[in-house]
Amino acid sequence: MRQINIGLLGCGTVGTGVARMLTENRDLIAARLGAVLNLTRVADLEPDRDRGVALPAGVMVADAHRVVAEPGIDIIVEMIGGEGIARELILSAIENGRHVVTANKALLAAHGNALFQAAAAKGVDLFFEASVGGCMPVIKTLREALVGNRILAMTGILNGTCNYILSKITDEGSRFADALAKAQKEGYAEADPALDVEGRDTAHKLAIMSALAFGMEINLREVYIEGISHLTPLDIELAGQFGYRIKLLAIGKAHADAVEMRVHPTMIPFDNILSNVNGTLNAVSLTGDACGEILLYGRGAGMMPTASAVVGDLVDLARNILSGGAAGRLPGLAYQMANIRRIPVLPIEQISTHYYFRFAALDRPGVLSTIAGILGRHGISIQSVQQKGRKSDGAVPVVMLSHRAREADVQQALAEISALEVSAEKPVLIRIEDHNLVD
């Protein structure tokens, strides 16, 4: 039986998972593929560390450049991460005529356009299923299953750390700091969680998905990003009273001549399937003009879920090799390179949606009418209002849900309200995605 030789760069958590799958499921994969995926070399800076995977003598080495240059290796798997040495090694692998598989979302979001151009020029493939959604086939669905659809919208919970934290705050009333500490203790959050909780990890994934969905260059720079660290149990409780849960969502929408790309905490109704995706699970809703709405749901990270996606890419590339080396059979970014273009991204100020506002106003006559008047002058219509009991400092929480409004108008109105003498705190804003609301 023919062998397809694999060089693995980086044997940390996910790299170890890939090595485990390729060794423990070797016969299963061969039975489905018709060839053996042979893990020929593994490069890691700690080659002697026990990873619980039995590899033949000589497979593990310390020099990744040696693996990239070694004759006879068909596919390089990059599991190092980051934007430095990983980028250098991928470009070297491409230059040496090797196909590449990576899970490196940060690298692709920052440098993907150049990497895909280099791969196309050299006649090799760069596959990256594991970069978005772990074991969920998000890339395959956009690039293959929905190839005949015009993608209208994408909405996703794409970061398990944030989803775990929000679930803890929602279900247990935890403060953000306590929920984060528990996530770190359970191994769901890094010691420095900023990449996750400030929304940047989700933005990387949205930038990649948007390129596939809309035929645009990868454009991380113009993704609007807002994290979850400012959310309070009070706002999550109040959202529930209105029939909503708060999730950190990646939102991509197609307009006639532009796209929306935004990541921020969002209120979604209880009857939205995404509102019931809890813990570390991920989910993505995709809407096409022909298929309507479909949902992908599963583990978005972790050793074996991510390794599963990597091995899926390896099998796809191996099938191309077995059929005569048909590189480019699947365009890396779903569109032919000549048809990928720059598409304007709608600035956050120009989006239009519904809003939740919470004001902390001093309990004085006419305050509510003053706030409503300012909102009205900026064209913001209110659909419901709740006034809560007075706080110990004399401020009264006032909560409003708006009809559809323009972000720029909302920001101007909130700035004006925040400057009022009777405003005890900065107003809180959370965007709402609810198709059931009347505009």
QUINOR-V114362 format. One record per residue. N is the residue number from 0. OMEGA is omega in whole degrees, -180 to 180 (NA if undefined). BURIAL is # if it has 9 or more other C-alpha atoms within 8 Angstrom, else .. Layout:
n = [N	N]
omega = [OMEGA	OMEGA]
burial = [BURIAL	BURIAL]
//
This chain:
n = [0	1	2	3	4	5	6	7	8	9	10	11	12	13	14	15	16	17	18	19	20	21	22	23	24	25	26	27	28	29	30	31	32	33	34	35	36	37	38	39	40	41	42	43	44	45	46	47	48	49	50	51	52	53	54	55	56	57	58	59	60	61	62	63	64	65	66	67	68	69	70	71	72	73	74	75	76	77	78	79	80	81	82	83	84	85	86	87	88	89	90	91	92	93	94	95	96	97	98	99	100	101	102	103	104	105	106	107	108	109	110	111	112	113	114	115	116	117	118	119	120	121	122	123	124	125	126	127	128	129	130	131	132	133	134	135	136	137	138	139	140	141	142	143	144	145	146	147	148	149	150	151	152	153	154	155	156	157	158	159	160	161	162	163	164	165	166	167	168	169	170	171	172	173	174	175	176	177	178	179	180	181	182	183	184	185	186	187	188	189	190	191	192	193	194	195	196	197	198	199	200	201	202	203	204	205	206	207	208	209	210	211	212	213	214	215	216	217	218	219	220	221	222	223	224	225	226	227	228	229	230	231	232	233	234	235	236	237	238	239	240	241	242	243	244	245	246	247	248	249	250	251	252	253	254	255	256	257	258	259	260	261	262	263	264	265	266	267	268	269	270	271	272	273	274	275	276	277	278	279	280	281	282	283	284	285	286	287	288	289	290	291	292	293	294	295	296	297	298	299	300	301	302	303	304	305	306	307	308	309	310	311	312	313	314	315	316	317	318	319	320	321	322	323	324	325	326	327	328	329	330	331	332	333	334	335	336	337	338	339	340	341	342	343	344	345	346	347	348	349	350	351	352	353	354	355	356	357	358	359	360	361	362	363	364	365	366	367	368	369	370	371	372	373	374	375	376	377	378	379	380	381	382	383	384	385	386	387	388	389	390	391	392	393	394	395	396	397	398	399	400	401	402	403	404	405	406	407	408	409	410	411	412	413	414	415	416	417	418	419	420	421	422	423	424	425	426	427	428	429	430	431	432	433	434	435	436	437	438]
omega = [-178	176	170	-172	-175	171	-177	179	-179	-179	172	-176	-177	177	176	177	178	179	180	-179	-178	179	-176	-180	-176	-176	178	-180	179	-180	-180	-175	-173	177	-180	170	-173	178	-171	-179	173	180	176	-179	176	-173	-176	-179	179	180	180	178	-179	178	178	178	177	-180	-176	179	-179	-171	-180	179	177	-179	-179	-177	-173	178	175	177	-176	-174	175	176	-179	179	-177	-179	-180	-175	-176	-177	180	179	180	-177	178	178	177	178	178	180	178	176	180	167	-175	170	179	172	-166	-178	-180	179	-179	180	-177	-171	-174	-178	180	-179	179	176	179	-180	180	-180	-178	179	176	-178	173	-178	-167	-178	-174	-179	-178	169	177	-176	177	-178	-177	-178	-180	180	180	-173	-174	-171	-177	-174	180	-177	163	-178	-177	-176	175	177	-174	164	-167	177	-177	179	179	-178	176	-179	-180	177	179	179	-178	-173	-173	-179	-179	169	-178	-176	-180	179	177	-180	179	177	178	179	-179	-180	-180	-180	179	175	171	-172	-170	-178	-179	-168	176	171	-174	177	178	179	176	-177	179	179	179	-180	-178	177	-180	-174	-169	179	-177	171	173	-173	179	-172	-175	173	175	-174	175	-176	-173	-171	-179	-177	-179	174	180	-179	178	177	180	176	179	179	176	180	-178	165	-180	177	170	-175	164	-176	174	-179	178	172	-176	-175	-179	175	169	172	-177	178	180	172	-174	173	177	-174	-179	-177	172	-176	-178	-178	-180	174	-170	179	-177	-178	176	174	178	173	179	179	178	-177	179	-174	-172	-177	173	-177	171	-170	178	-180	-176	-178	180	-175	-171	175	179	177	178	179	178	-179	174	176	179	180	178	179	179	178	175	180	-179	-180	176	176	-174	177	-180	178	172	178	-175	-179	173	178	172	-174	-178	-177	176	-174	173	178	179	176	-179	177	-178	-179	-176	179	178	-180	176	-173	167	175	169	179	172	-173	176	-174	179	179	174	-177	-178	-180	177	179	-180	-180	179	178	-179	179	179	175	-178	-178	-176	178	176	-179	171	176	-176	-180	-178	176	-177	-179	179	179	179	176	177	-176	-180	168	-177	162	-179	-179	179	-175	-178	179	179	-178	178	-180	-179	177	179	180	-180	-178	-179	177	-175	180	-175	-179	174	180	178	178	171	-179	-177	171	-177	-179	-179	-177	175	180	NA]
burial = [.	.	.	#	#	#	#	#	#	#	#	.	.	#	#	#	#	#	#	#	#	#	#	.	#	#	.	.	#	#	.	.	#	.	#	#	#	#	#	#	#	#	#	#	.	.	#	.	.	.	.	.	.	.	.	.	.	.	#	#	#	#	#	#	.	.	#	#	#	.	.	.	#	#	#	#	#	#	#	#	#	#	#	.	.	#	#	.	#	#	#	#	#	#	.	.	#	#	#	#	#	#	#	#	#	#	#	#	#	#	.	#	#	.	#	#	#	#	#	#	.	#	#	#	#	#	#	#	#	#	#	#	#	#	#	#	#	#	#	#	#	#	#	.	.	#	.	.	#	.	#	#	#	#	#	#	#	#	#	#	#	#	#	#	#	#	#	#	#	#	.	.	.	#	#	#	.	.	#	#	.	.	#	#	.	.	.	#	#	.	.	.	.	.	#	#	#	#	#	#	#	#	#	#	#	#	#	#	#	#	#	#	#	.	#	#	#	#	#	#	.	.	#	#	#	#	#	#	.	.	.	.	#	.	#	#	#	.	#	#	.	.	.	#	#	#	#	#	#	#	#	#	#	#	.	.	.	#	#	#	#	#	#	#	#	#	#	#	#	#	.	.	.	#	#	.	#	#	#	#	#	#	#	#	#	#	#	#	#	.	#	.	.	.	.	#	#	#	#	#	#	#	#	#	#	#	#	#	#	#	#	.	#	#	#	.	#	#	#	#	#	.	.	.	.	.	#	#	.	.	#	#	#	#	#	.	.	.	.	#	.	.	#	.	#	#	#	#	.	#	#	.	#	#	#	#	#	#	#	#	#	#	#	.	.	.	#	.	.	.	#	#	.	#	#	#	.	#	.	#	#	#	.	.	#	.	.	.	.	#	.	.	.	.	#	#	#	#	#	#	#	#	#	#	#	#	#	#	#	#	.	#	#	#	.	#	#	#	.	.	.	.	#	#	.	.	#	.	.	#	#	#	#	.	.	.	.	.	.]
//
